[in-house]
Amino acid sequence: MANQTKQTVLTVAEVAKQINAHLLGNGGAEVTGVNSIEQADPSQISFVTSKRYGRKIAGTKAAAVIVTKQIDSVAACQLVVENVEAALITVLNLFAPKLTPTGGVHATAVVESSAVIGSDVSIGPAAYIGHGVKVGAGSIIGAGCVIGENSVVGTNCRLDANVVVYHNCSIGNNCIIQANATIGSVGFGYYIFDGRPKLIPHNGDVVIEDCVEIGAGSCVDRAKFGSTIIGAGTKIDNLVQIAHNVVIGKCCLIAGLAGLSGSCSVGDGVVLAGQAGVADHIQVGDGAVIGAASGVLGDIADGRKVLGIPAIDARKELQIWAVKKQLPDMAKQLKDVIKRVNKLEASENNSK
């Protein structure tokens, strides 16, 4: 229920204007996208973000290359900018396929009569919109999505295929939730009675603030009471687990396979690298960075960078890793020392 717009075609000069670049060369060539130095063809723009690409760039077939300073070995046009990464984001957005809401509801979708659907909303095949649901203007609800009773989806959101939003959840404006993600499922909360686990009722909800992006297959559990909260601007990768009553601040980055246990509190601007895990009721301060595959078992202060299991200061953990590499040689040296000591002791005993 969404139409893809035709391919965007711009001249190199037009792209240069969009990114405020100084154009070196003829900007008349037409381009339709962006690609790597090695794979770009004459209809594409490429870029250089590191000196290590210096040798490869001379042979690029790209129509133009985004750089921070002129490179003499490049025959292609050059777009000189202050920040290649920032310019690249702008250019990628220029050529990104745009999915335009058609304002239609597919014949196989089910929309309950009490649901309120805004203007220009697209609802795909086999989707279900429950009682009391509100969907804001311009949002796209993909095929097979389920939005449970009394949940709210803001304006200009995109829910890809098979996203499930349970009852009483709130999704802000301009959010993207990718395929097969689940919002508002019951958390993993049990008490043990007479040797058996008994599920604790989860009567709370999930609040996702504006401009949040959640990757494919990720899960955000509903709170036992109160709310599980994802702060505005936070970006969550694929296959991430957010447990009940977790509160995540604004503009955080959470990479794939990371997990946050129940009632964690994460400040603003925090980075969790892939497979990082945070134990329950832990507080992570603003701007903290948790390294890949780390296990956080205690509170982390603002701005700290931690690594390892249990997570400690990243520099100290790297020093430990460096020592670990030497352990086989050190073990051999220790065995040699023990042999020499044993020989000395035996010699002393024989001389008595």
C-alpha positions as CSV (number, residue, x, y, z in Angstrom):
1,M,0.0,0.0,0.0
2,A,2.9,2.3,-0.7
3,N,4.2,3.5,-4.0
4,Q,7.9,3.8,-4.7
5,T,8.9,7.1,-6.4
6,K,10.8,7.0,-9.7
7,Q,14.6,7.1,-9.5
8,T,16.2,10.4,-8.6
9,V,18.5,11.9,-11.2
10,L,20.7,14.9,-10.3
11,T,23.7,16.5,-11.9
12,V,27.0,16.5,-10.0
13,A,26.7,20.3,-9.7
14,E,23.2,20.0,-8.2
15,V,24.6,17.6,-5.6
16,A,27.5,19.9,-4.9
17,K,25.0,22.7,-4.1
18,Q,23.0,20.5,-1.8
19,I,26.1,19.8,0.4
20,N,27.7,23.2,0.0
21,A,30.8,21.6,-1.7
22,H,33.5,23.3,-3.7
23,L,33.2,21.7,-7.1
24,L,36.4,20.7,-8.9
25,G,35.7,19.7,-12.5
26,N,32.7,19.6,-14.8
27,G,29.5,19.2,-12.8
28,G,27.3,18.3,-15.8
29,A,27.3,14.6,-15.4
30,E,24.1,13.0,-14.2
31,V,24.2,10.7,-11.2
32,T,21.6,8.4,-9.7
33,G,23.1,7.2,-6.4
34,V,26.1,6.5,-4.2
35,N,28.5,3.6,-4.1
36,S,32.0,2.6,-2.8
37,I,35.2,3.6,-4.5
38,E,35.6,0.1,-5.9
39,Q,32.1,-0.5,-7.0
40,A,30.9,3.0,-8.2
41,D,30.1,3.4,-11.9
42,P,29.9,6.6,-14.0
43,S,26.4,7.2,-12.8
44,Q,27.3,7.3,-9.2
45,I,29.1,9.4,-6.6
46,S,31.7,8.0,-4.2
47,F,33.5,9.3,-1.2
48,V,36.8,9.2,0.8
49,T,36.7,9.0,4.6
50,S,40.2,7.7,5.2
51,K,43.8,7.9,3.9
52,R,43.8,4.1,3.4
53,Y,41.6,4.5,0.4
54,G,44.2,6.7,-1.3
55,R,45.6,4.0,-3.6
56,K,42.1,2.7,-4.6
57,I,40.7,6.1,-5.5
58,A,42.9,6.7,-8.5
59,G,41.1,3.9,-10.3
60,T,37.6,4.8,-9.4
61,K,34.9,5.0,-12.1
62,A,32.7,7.3,-10.1
63,A,31.4,10.5,-11.7
64,A,32.5,12.4,-8.6
65,V,34.1,11.9,-5.3
66,I,33.4,13.6,-2.0
67,V,36.7,14.6,-0.2
68,T,37.9,17.0,2.4
69,K,40.8,18.2,0.2
70,Q,41.8,17.9,-3.4
71,I,43.4,14.7,-4.5
72,D,45.7,15.1,-7.5
73,S,45.5,11.5,-8.6
74,V,41.7,11.5,-9.2
75,A,40.4,12.1,-12.7
76,A,36.8,12.3,-11.5
77,C,35.1,15.5,-10.3
78,Q,35.8,16.3,-6.7
79,L,33.3,17.7,-4.2
80,V,35.4,19.3,-1.4
81,V,33.6,19.6,1.9
82,E,34.5,20.0,5.6
83,N,33.0,16.8,6.8
84,V,32.6,13.9,4.4
85,E,30.4,11.8,6.7
86,A,27.9,14.7,7.2
87,A,27.8,15.3,3.4
88,L,27.4,11.6,2.7
89,I,24.3,11.5,4.9
90,T,22.8,14.3,2.9
91,V,23.6,12.7,-0.5
92,L,22.3,9.3,0.6
93,N,19.0,11.0,1.6
94,L,18.8,12.7,-1.8
95,F,18.9,9.4,-3.6
96,A,17.0,7.2,-1.1
97,P,13.9,5.4,-2.4
98,K,10.9,7.2,-0.9
99,L,7.9,5.2,0.1
100,T,4.9,7.6,-0.3
101,P,1.7,6.8,1.6
102,T,-1.2,6.2,-0.7
103,G,-3.8,7.0,1.9
104,G,-5.4,3.6,1.3
105,V,-6.4,0.6,3.4
106,H,-5.9,-2.7,1.7
107,A,-9.0,-4.9,1.2
108,T,-7.6,-7.6,3.4
109,A,-6.7,-5.3,6.3
110,V,-9.0,-5.1,9.3
111,V,-9.6,-1.8,11.0
112,E,-11.9,-1.8,13.9
113,S,-14.7,0.9,13.8
114,S,-13.5,2.7,16.9
115,A,-10.0,3.2,15.5
116,V,-9.0,6.7,14.4
117,I,-6.9,6.8,11.2
118,G,-5.3,10.1,10.2
119,S,-5.1,11.4,6.6
120,D,-2.8,9.8,4.1
121,V,-2.2,6.7,6.1
122,S,-1.3,3.5,4.3
123,I,-2.4,0.2,5.8
124,G,-1.0,-2.9,4.1
125,P,-2.4,-6.4,3.4
126,A,-3.6,-8.5,6.4
127,A,-2.8,-5.8,8.9
128,Y,-5.0,-5.5,12.0
129,I,-5.8,-2.2,13.7
130,G,-7.5,-2.8,17.1
131,H,-10.3,-1.0,19.0
132,G,-9.4,2.5,20.1
133,V,-6.2,2.7,18.2
134,K,-5.0,6.1,16.8
135,V,-2.7,6.3,13.8
136,G,-1.3,9.7,12.9
137,A,-1.3,11.3,9.5
138,G,1.2,10.1,6.9
139,S,2.1,6.9,8.7
140,I,2.7,3.6,6.8
141,I,1.5,0.4,8.4
142,G,3.1,-2.6,6.6
143,A,1.7,-5.9,5.6
144,G,0.7,-8.2,8.5
145,C,1.2,-5.6,11.2
146,V,-0.9,-5.8,14.4
147,I,-1.6,-2.8,16.5
148,G,-3.4,-3.7,19.8
149,E,-6.2,-2.0,21.5
150,N,-5.9,1.6,22.6
151,S,-2.3,2.0,21.3
152,V,-1.2,5.2,19.6
153,V,1.1,5.6,16.5
154,G,2.2,9.1,15.8
155,T,2.5,11.0,12.5
156,N,4.8,10.1,9.7
157,C,5.8,6.7,11.3
158,R,6.7,3.6,9.4
159,L,6.0,0.1,10.7
160,D,7.4,-2.5,8.4
161,A,5.9,-5.9,7.7
162,N,4.7,-8.0,10.7
163,V,5.5,-5.5,13.4
164,V,3.4,-6.2,16.5
165,V,2.4,-3.4,18.9
166,Y,0.5,-4.8,21.9
167,H,-2.3,-2.9,23.7
168,N,-1.9,0.5,25.4
169,C,1.5,1.3,23.9
170,S,2.5,4.8,22.6
171,I,4.7,5.4,19.6
172,G,5.8,9.0,18.9
173,N,6.1,10.9,15.7
174,N,8.6,10.1,12.9
175,C,9.5,6.7,14.2
176,I,10.6,3.7,12.2
177,I,10.1,0.1,13.4
178,Q,11.5,-2.5,11.1
179,A,10.1,-5.9,10.3
180,N,9.1,-8.4,12.9
181,A,9.9,-6.1,15.9
182,T,7.6,-6.5,18.9
183,I,6.5,-3.7,21.2
184,G,4.7,-4.3,24.4
185,S,5.1,-8.0,25.0
186,V,4.9,-9.3,28.5
187,G,8.3,-9.0,30.3
188,F,10.3,-11.9,31.8
189,G,9.1,-11.4,35.4
190,Y,8.4,-14.3,37.7
191,Y,8.3,-15.1,41.4
192,I,9.1,-18.6,42.6
193,F,6.3,-20.1,44.7
194,D,6.6,-23.7,46.0
195,G,9.4,-24.3,43.6
196,R,7.5,-23.1,40.5
197,P,7.9,-19.8,38.6
198,K,4.7,-17.8,38.6
199,L,4.3,-14.9,36.1
200,I,4.0,-11.5,37.6
201,P,1.2,-9.5,35.8
202,H,2.6,-6.8,33.5
203,N,-0.1,-4.1,33.6
204,G,2.2,-1.2,32.5
205,D,2.9,0.0,29.0
206,V,5.6,1.1,26.5
207,V,6.3,4.7,25.6
208,I,8.4,5.3,22.5
209,E,9.2,9.0,22.0
210,D,9.7,10.9,18.7
211,C,12.3,9.9,16.1
212,V,13.1,6.5,17.5
213,E,14.2,3.8,15.2
214,I,14.0,0.1,16.2
215,G,15.6,-2.7,14.1
216,A,14.2,-5.9,12.8
217,G,13.4,-8.6,15.3
218,S,14.0,-6.4,18.3
219,C,11.7,-6.6,21.4
220,V,10.6,-4.0,23.9
221,D,8.7,-5.5,26.8
222,R,5.9,-3.7,28.6
223,A,6.3,-2.6,32.2
224,K,5.0,-4.4,35.2
225,F,3.6,-1.1,36.2
226,G,4.3,2.4,34.9
227,S,6.2,2.5,31.6
228,T,9.1,1.1,29.7
229,I,10.5,4.2,28.0
230,I,12.7,4.7,24.9
231,G,13.9,8.3,24.7
232,A,13.6,10.6,21.7
233,G,16.2,10.1,18.9
234,T,17.4,6.7,20.2
235,K,18.4,4.2,17.5
236,I,18.2,0.5,18.3
237,D,19.7,-2.2,16.0
238,N,18.3,-5.6,15.0
239,L,17.7,-8.4,17.6
240,V,18.0,-6.2,20.7
241,Q,16.1,-7.1,23.9
242,I,14.7,-4.3,26.1
243,A,13.2,-5.7,29.3
244,H,10.3,-4.5,31.4
245,N,10.5,-1.1,33.1
246,V,13.8,-0.1,31.3
247,V,14.2,3.6,30.8
248,I,16.5,4.7,28.0
249,G,17.5,8.3,27.5
250,K,17.6,10.4,24.4
251,C,19.8,9.8,21.4
252,C,21.3,6.5,22.5
253,L,22.8,4.0,20.1
254,I,22.2,0.3,20.9
255,A,23.8,-2.2,18.6
256,G,22.7,-5.7,17.6
257,L,22.2,-8.5,20.2
258,A,22.6,-6.1,23.1
259,G,20.3,-6.6,26.0
260,L,19.0,-4.5,28.9
261,S,17.6,-6.3,31.9
262,G,14.6,-5.2,33.9
263,S,14.5,-1.7,35.5
264,C,17.8,-0.6,34.0
265,S,18.1,3.2,33.6
266,V,20.3,4.4,30.7
267,G,21.1,8.1,30.4
268,D,21.3,10.3,27.3
269,G,23.8,9.7,24.5
270,V,24.8,6.2,25.7
271,V,26.4,3.7,23.3
272,L,26.0,-0.1,23.8
273,A,28.1,-2.0,21.3
274,G,27.1,-5.4,19.9
275,Q,26.2,-8.2,22.4
276,A,26.6,-5.9,25.4
277,G,24.5,-6.8,28.3
278,V,23.4,-4.8,31.4
279,A,22.1,-6.5,34.6
280,D,18.8,-5.6,36.2
281,H,18.4,-2.3,38.1
282,I,21.7,-0.9,36.9
283,Q,22.1,2.8,36.2
284,V,24.2,3.9,33.2
285,G,25.2,7.5,33.1
286,D,25.0,10.0,30.3
287,G,27.5,9.6,27.5
288,A,28.8,6.2,28.7
289,V,30.2,3.7,26.2
290,I,29.8,0.0,26.8
291,G,32.1,-2.1,24.6
292,A,31.2,-5.1,22.5
293,A,30.2,-8.3,24.4
294,S,30.6,-6.6,27.8
295,G,28.6,-7.5,30.9
296,V,27.7,-4.6,33.1
297,L,27.1,-5.7,36.7
298,G,27.4,-2.4,38.5
299,D,26.5,1.3,37.9
300,I,28.4,3.2,35.3
301,A,29.2,6.9,35.8
302,D,28.7,9.6,33.2
303,G,31.1,9.5,30.3
304,R,32.9,6.3,31.3
305,K,34.0,3.8,28.7
306,V,33.9,0.2,29.9
307,L,34.7,-3.2,28.5
308,G,34.8,-6.9,29.5
309,I,33.0,-9.2,31.9
310,P,32.5,-7.8,34.4
311,A,32.8,-4.5,32.6
312,I,35.6,-2.3,33.9
313,D,37.5,0.7,32.6
314,A,38.2,0.0,28.9
315,R,41.8,1.0,29.1
316,K,42.5,-1.3,32.0
317,E,40.7,-4.2,30.2
318,L,42.8,-3.7,27.1
319,Q,45.9,-3.8,29.3
320,I,44.6,-7.1,30.7
321,W,44.0,-8.4,27.2
322,A,47.6,-7.5,26.2
323,V,48.9,-9.5,29.2
324,K,46.7,-12.5,28.3
325,K,48.4,-12.7,24.9
326,Q,51.7,-13.2,26.8
327,L,50.4,-15.9,29.1
328,P,51.6,-18.9,26.9
329,D,55.1,-17.6,26.9
330,M,55.0,-16.6,30.5
331,A,53.7,-20.1,31.4
332,K,56.7,-21.7,29.5
333,Q,59.1,-19.3,31.3
334,L,57.5,-20.2,34.6
335,K,58.0,-23.9,34.0
336,D,61.6,-23.3,33.1
337,V,62.1,-21.4,36.3
338,I,60.4,-24.1,38.4
339,K,62.7,-26.7,36.8
340,R,65.8,-24.7,37.6
341,V,64.7,-24.1,41.2
342,N,64.0,-27.8,41.6
343,K,67.5,-28.6,40.3
344,L,69.1,-26.1,42.6
345,E,67.1,-27.5,45.6
346,A,68.1,-31.1,44.7
347,S,71.7,-30.0,44.3
348,E,71.7,-28.4,47.8
349,N,70.1,-31.4,49.3
350,N,72.7,-33.7,47.8
351,S,75.5,-31.6,49.1
352,K,74.4,-31.9,52.7
